[in-house]
Amino acid sequence: MKIKLRNALLIALALCLCVCLLSACGGDDDTPENTDDIGNVQAPDVSDEGPEGTPAPQQQSTALAETADAGEEYIARMVFIGDSTTYGLKAYDVLPGSQVWTPSSGTLALFNQSIATIVYPETGLEIPITDAVEMAKPEYVVLTIGVNGVSMMDETSFKTEYTALVERIQSVSPDTKIICNSIYPVETSYEAKDNGINNEVIDRANGWILQIAEATGTHYADSASVLKGSDGKLVSDYGNGDGLHLSATGFNRVLNYLRTHAYL
């Protein structure tokens, strides 16, 4: 009888020992999830998270997609560089002159961008584009340029000059976010002048700009799409009457597009 009792006690002790060993090896509820192979706790990867652990917004394509309205504060962080279709932003008091960089003539032609100058608002002096960008280091640059070249530049020369301008800006201010804005459409009356600038060549050039943005790691804004009527031409209400340039209403339409297609 004593032998049987002793054997029973030994078996019970063995079972208790097994339970303790299994508990020590498990610990699913108490062991940190982020551990390495030797049990050291690792910090969670938050490199792709935004405030309070929310995913940071990412641009997934070259063409800017529709977003929530980024507001006037977003536009205020931009510098607009371009030809006479940009100059109107300042001429019509749509934006402060400090945000609109054009030559004193108001026209920046793509084909001579390498030697072109702009009036730098801080000093009032006309200086090379890259000098101004290097000094100001703007958070955003919106390029609207090319309408003066679409009638005389072939695809190769257009892309070469436009790419060179983008890369020059990148070289002096690599953190600046560049938005390659589409060339705006023209009205029917302007096409009738038969000067080579028409909506067919503009649409073709905008396709080149999209390709340039993709190749340079920048982004493309299809703001031209909200200026067109059903016929594909500039809506007269968005023009200033000469068939080519925008009115204040047209410029505000463009700014609203940029606000709702934000480069996050």
ChimeraX attribute file (.defattr): number of C-alpha atoms within 10 A of each C-alpha:
attribute: neighborCount
match mode: 1-to-1
recipient: residues
	/A:1	6
	/A:2	7
	/A:3	8
	/A:4	9
	/A:5	9
	/A:6	11
	/A:7	12
	/A:8	12
	/A:9	12
	/A:10	11
	/A:11	11
	/A:12	11
	/A:13	11
	/A:14	11
	/A:15	11
	/A:16	10
	/A:17	11
	/A:18	10
	/A:19	10
	/A:20	10
	/A:21	10
	/A:22	10
	/A:23	10
	/A:24	8
	/A:25	8
	/A:26	10
	/A:27	10
	/A:28	9
	/A:29	7
	/A:30	7
	/A:31	11
	/A:32	12
	/A:33	12
	/A:34	12
	/A:35	13
	/A:36	9
	/A:37	6
	/A:38	6
	/A:39	11
	/A:40	10
	/A:41	13
	/A:42	11
	/A:43	8
	/A:44	9
	/A:45	8
	/A:46	13
	/A:47	9
	/A:48	11
	/A:49	12
	/A:50	11
	/A:51	8
	/A:52	7
	/A:53	10
	/A:54	10
	/A:55	12
	/A:56	12
	/A:57	11
	/A:58	9
	/A:59	12
	/A:60	8
	/A:61	11
	/A:62	20
	/A:63	21
	/A:64	20
	/A:65	16
	/A:66	13
	/A:67	14
	/A:68	9
	/A:69	14
	/A:70	16
	/A:71	14
	/A:72	11
	/A:73	9
	/A:74	15
	/A:75	18
	/A:76	13
	/A:77	12
	/A:78	20
	/A:79	23
	/A:80	24
	/A:81	22
	/A:82	26
	/A:83	23
	/A:84	22
	/A:85	24
	/A:86	24
	/A:87	24
	/A:88	20
	/A:89	24
	/A:90	19
	/A:91	15
	/A:92	14
	/A:93	10
	/A:94	15
	/A:95	20
	/A:96	13
	/A:97	18
	/A:98	14
	/A:99	20
	/A:100	24
	/A:101	28
	/A:102	27
	/A:103	24
	/A:104	15
	/A:105	11
	/A:106	19
	/A:107	18
	/A:108	27
	/A:109	18
	/A:110	24
	/A:111	20
	/A:112	11
	/A:113	17
	/A:114	16
	/A:115	9
	/A:116	18
	/A:117	21
	/A:118	25
	/A:119	22
	/A:120	25
	/A:121	16
	/A:122	10
	/A:123	8
	/A:124	10
	/A:125	14
	/A:126	17
	/A:127	16
	/A:128	17
	/A:129	23
	/A:130	22
	/A:131	15
	/A:132	22
	/A:133	20
	/A:134	16
	/A:135	12
	/A:136	13
	/A:137	18
	/A:138	18
	/A:139	14
	/A:140	19
	/A:141	23
	/A:142	22
	/A:143	24
	/A:144	22
	/A:145	27
	/A:146	26
	/A:147	27
	/A:148	19
	/A:149	19
	/A:150	23
	/A:151	15
	/A:152	13
	/A:153	16
	/A:154	11
	/A:155	12
	/A:156	9
	/A:157	14
	/A:158	21
	/A:159	18
	/A:160	12
	/A:161	18
	/A:162	23
	/A:163	17
	/A:164	15
	/A:165	18
	/A:166	21
	/A:167	14
	/A:168	16
	/A:169	22
	/A:170	19
	/A:171	14
	/A:172	16
	/A:173	18
	/A:174	13
	/A:175	13
	/A:176	19
	/A:177	20
	/A:178	25
	/A:179	25
	/A:180	26
	/A:181	26
	/A:182	26
	/A:183	24
	/A:184	29
	/A:185	31
	/A:186	27
	/A:187	24
	/A:188	18
	/A:189	15
	/A:190	20
	/A:191	17
	/A:192	12
	/A:193	11
	/A:194	9
	/A:195	9
	/A:196	17
	/A:197	21
	/A:198	22
	/A:199	20
	/A:200	13
	/A:201	15
	/A:202	23
	/A:203	18
	/A:204	12
	/A:205	24
	/A:206	23
	/A:207	14
	/A:208	18
	/A:209	25
	/A:210	20
	/A:211	18
	/A:212	22
	/A:213	22
	/A:214	16
	/A:215	12
	/A:216	15
	/A:217	12
	/A:218	21
	/A:219	25
	/A:220	27
	/A:221	28
	/A:222	23
	/A:223	21
	/A:224	22
	/A:225	16
	/A:226	17
	/A:227	23
	/A:228	18
	/A:229	13
	/A:230	7
	/A:231	8
	/A:232	17
	/A:233	23
	/A:234	28
	/A:235	20
	/A:236	20
	/A:237	13
	/A:238	23
	/A:239	21
	/A:240	15
	/A:241	14
	/A:242	13
	/A:243	21
	/A:244	23
	/A:245	22
	/A:246	31
	/A:247	22
	/A:248	21
	/A:249	15
	/A:250	22
	/A:251	22
	/A:252	16
	/A:253	18
	/A:254	23
	/A:255	19
	/A:256	19
	/A:257	20
	/A:258	26
	/A:259	20
	/A:260	17
	/A:261	20
	/A:262	21
	/A:263	24
	/A:264	12
